[in-house]
C-alpha cells in the first residue's frame, strides 16, 4: 500500500463576517466574507445539517479500513480511553454507511453518549460520514426556495428542523447549524449561535 498523508479536517469559515462582542462572544454581520459569495449565488450549493460531534476520519486502502483518526491522533482499535470512537465506527459499518466509500481518507462526525453532552439523546455512539450519509440524508430542501439575503437566512435558521433526529421519528430536537457545500469541495458553515438573536451558550472559539 502506498503511504497516504493524514490530513486534519479543514477549518470551515462563516460566509458572513463576524463581530466579536465585549464578553468574548461573536455574532455574524450581514456583510459577506470575501471569497464566499458562491454560497449565495451558486445554485449548486447545498445546505447540510451540521452535527454537533467530534471529528473522526477513517483511512480506506484497497477497500479495507486501515486506520481511524481523531483529527491527527491515530486511534488504536483496542484502547481504553477512546473505545467509544471504535464503537461508533463499527455501528456506522453495521448500518451500511460506508458501502460507497472509495479508497482514501474520509471525514465524518462522531456523535453519541460521550460527545458534547449527547444533544441527540443517543444510547450509543455512531460515526456519520459527511460525504455520503450527511450530504445525502441531511440536506435541507428548503435552501434556495427563499431569498438569500441576511435577514431571510437569519429567520430561516430560527425554523431549522432537526433532520437527523427526524430520521429517528423525533420532530423536535437540537440543530447546531448548517454546512454549505459545493460540488467542487468548497464549504462554509453557519451555526445558530452565531446569530444575535440566539440566547443559549455561544462558542468562544470557532471550533468545527
PLY file of the C-alpha trace (Angstrom):
ply
format ascii 1.0
element vertex 208
property float x
property float y
property float z
element edge 207
property int vertex1
property int vertex2
end_header
0.00 0.00 0.00
1.26 3.48 -0.82
1.51 5.74 2.25
-1.17 8.41 2.50
-0.55 11.59 4.46
-3.31 12.02 7.02
-4.99 15.42 6.96
-6.92 17.19 9.71
-10.42 18.26 8.79
-10.08 21.66 7.10
-11.21 24.70 9.04
-14.56 25.90 7.73
-15.27 29.62 7.76
-18.53 31.54 8.02
-19.84 33.08 4.79
-20.66 36.22 6.83
-18.10 38.42 8.54
-18.13 38.01 12.31
-18.01 40.65 15.03
-16.60 39.94 18.49
-18.65 41.24 21.41
-17.29 42.69 24.64
-17.95 39.43 26.53
-15.92 37.38 24.05
-18.90 36.03 22.14
-19.16 36.73 18.45
-22.01 37.19 16.04
-22.26 37.29 12.27
-22.97 40.53 10.45
-24.83 40.99 7.14
-21.51 41.63 5.35
-20.44 38.69 3.16
-16.97 37.27 3.77
-14.73 37.92 0.77
-14.50 34.83 -1.40
-17.71 33.30 -0.05
-20.16 34.92 -2.43
-20.66 31.50 -4.02
-22.74 30.39 -1.03
-25.48 32.80 -2.07
-25.07 32.94 -5.85
-24.37 29.37 -6.99
-27.43 27.15 -7.39
-25.26 24.03 -7.00
-24.72 24.79 -3.30
-26.50 22.54 -0.82
-27.22 23.13 2.87
-26.42 20.13 5.08
-27.23 19.86 8.78
-24.08 20.39 10.84
-23.95 17.70 13.51
-22.50 18.65 16.90
-19.96 15.85 17.09
-16.23 15.29 17.20
-14.18 14.99 14.02
-13.19 11.44 13.19
-11.83 10.15 9.90
-11.11 6.71 8.52
-8.47 5.68 6.02
-9.52 3.11 3.44
-6.88 1.29 1.36
-7.68 -1.48 -1.09
-11.25 -1.43 0.22
-10.19 -2.02 3.83
-10.30 0.38 6.77
-6.64 0.51 7.78
-6.72 3.25 10.44
-9.03 5.55 12.41
-8.17 9.15 13.35
-9.50 11.74 15.78
-8.21 14.78 13.91
-4.49 13.84 13.59
-4.40 11.38 16.50
-4.48 7.76 15.45
-6.98 5.71 17.47
-5.89 2.10 18.11
-8.61 -0.49 17.61
-8.02 -1.79 21.13
-7.92 1.07 23.63
-9.50 2.19 26.89
-9.91 5.95 26.75
-11.49 6.23 23.31
-13.19 2.89 22.79
-16.43 4.79 22.06
-14.89 6.04 18.80
-14.28 2.46 17.67
-17.82 1.56 18.74
-19.18 4.42 16.63
-17.22 3.29 13.57
-18.47 -0.29 13.96
-22.07 0.89 14.33
-21.74 3.00 11.19
-20.37 0.00 9.30
-23.21 -2.24 10.50
-25.74 0.30 9.24
-24.15 0.35 5.79
-22.97 3.97 5.94
-19.58 3.05 4.46
-20.72 1.00 1.48
-19.95 3.66 -1.12
-16.69 5.00 0.33
-13.72 4.57 -2.00
-10.04 4.36 -1.10
-8.74 7.44 0.70
-9.34 9.44 3.86
-12.97 10.08 4.72
-14.18 12.60 7.29
-17.25 12.45 9.47
-18.67 13.33 12.86
-18.90 11.01 15.84
-22.00 11.61 17.96
-23.40 9.82 20.98
-23.26 9.37 24.72
-19.78 10.76 25.40
-19.77 13.53 22.81
-20.71 17.17 23.55
-23.38 16.31 26.09
-25.20 13.96 23.68
-27.69 16.54 22.30
-29.19 13.87 20.02
-30.14 11.72 23.03
-28.50 8.56 21.67
-27.94 5.44 23.76
-24.78 4.55 21.80
-22.18 6.12 19.50
-22.23 6.36 15.74
-19.94 7.86 13.10
-21.70 9.85 10.37
-19.61 10.12 7.17
-20.09 13.59 5.75
-19.82 12.94 2.01
-22.22 10.01 1.89
-24.76 9.94 4.70
-24.55 13.63 5.59
-24.82 15.08 2.11
-27.40 12.54 1.01
-29.72 12.36 4.02
-29.23 15.60 5.98
-29.77 18.08 3.15
-32.28 20.90 3.62
-34.59 21.00 0.62
-35.84 24.42 1.69
-32.46 26.05 0.95
-32.76 28.14 -2.19
-36.53 28.43 -2.05
-36.28 31.81 -0.34
-34.22 34.96 -0.98
-30.63 34.61 0.17
-30.31 37.91 1.98
-29.10 38.08 5.58
-32.49 38.75 7.21
-34.24 35.92 5.36
-31.44 33.46 6.16
-31.50 34.53 9.82
-35.24 33.87 10.02
-34.79 30.56 8.19
-32.23 29.49 10.79
-34.76 30.11 13.56
-37.05 27.50 12.00
-34.48 24.83 11.06
-35.81 21.33 11.61
-33.62 18.63 13.23
-33.15 16.41 10.18
-31.01 13.82 11.95
-33.47 13.45 14.81
-36.39 13.37 12.38
-34.79 10.28 10.82
-35.46 8.66 14.20
-39.05 9.89 14.25
-38.41 12.87 16.55
-39.85 16.08 15.12
-38.34 18.45 17.67
-34.74 18.49 18.78
-31.28 20.01 18.64
-29.98 21.73 15.50
-26.50 23.22 15.61
-26.36 24.76 12.16
-25.53 24.28 8.50
-22.54 23.32 6.38
-22.88 24.80 2.91
-21.23 22.52 0.36
-20.29 22.96 -3.29
-19.67 20.01 -5.64
-16.09 21.22 -6.15
-15.33 20.71 -2.45
-15.76 24.24 -1.10
-17.51 24.51 2.25
-18.79 27.21 4.60
-20.66 27.00 7.87
-23.20 28.85 9.94
-24.31 27.90 13.43
-27.46 29.12 15.11
-25.37 30.54 17.95
-23.67 32.89 15.50
-26.81 35.00 15.19
-27.53 37.86 17.56
-30.99 36.52 18.45
-29.59 33.27 19.84
-29.99 33.16 23.64
-28.16 29.96 24.56
-24.47 29.39 25.19
-22.29 30.69 22.36
-18.95 29.36 21.17
-15.99 31.36 22.44
-13.77 29.88 19.76
-14.70 28.91 16.24
-14.48 25.13 16.54
-15.57 22.96 13.63
0 1
1 2
2 3
3 4
4 5
5 6
6 7
7 8
8 9
9 10
10 11
11 12
12 13
13 14
14 15
15 16
16 17
17 18
18 19
19 20
20 21
21 22
22 23
23 24
24 25
25 26
26 27
27 28
28 29
29 30
30 31
31 32
32 33
33 34
34 35
35 36
36 37
37 38
38 39
39 40
40 41
41 42
42 43
43 44
44 45
45 46
46 47
47 48
48 49
49 50
50 51
51 52
52 53
53 54
54 55
55 56
56 57
57 58
58 59
59 60
60 61
61 62
62 63
63 64
64 65
65 66
66 67
67 68
68 69
69 70
70 71
71 72
72 73
73 74
74 75
75 76
76 77
77 78
78 79
79 80
80 81
81 82
82 83
83 84
84 85
85 86
86 87
87 88
88 89
89 90
90 91
91 92
92 93
93 94
94 95
95 96
96 97
97 98
98 99
99 100
100 101
101 102
102 103
103 104
104 105
105 106
106 107
107 108
108 109
109 110
110 111
111 112
112 113
113 114
114 115
115 116
116 117
117 118
118 119
119 120
120 121
121 122
122 123
123 124
124 125
125 126
126 127
127 128
128 129
129 130
130 131
131 132
132 133
133 134
134 135
135 136
136 137
137 138
138 139
139 140
140 141
141 142
142 143
143 144
144 145
145 146
146 147
147 148
148 149
149 150
150 151
151 152
152 153
153 154
154 155
155 156
156 157
157 158
158 159
159 160
160 161
161 162
162 163
163 164
164 165
165 166
166 167
167 168
168 169
169 170
170 171
171 172
172 173
173 174
174 175
175 176
176 177
177 178
178 179
179 180
180 181
181 182
182 183
183 184
184 185
185 186
186 187
187 188
188 189
189 190
190 191
191 192
192 193
193 194
194 195
195 196
196 197
197 198
198 199
199 200
200 201
201 202
202 203
203 204
204 205
205 206
206 207
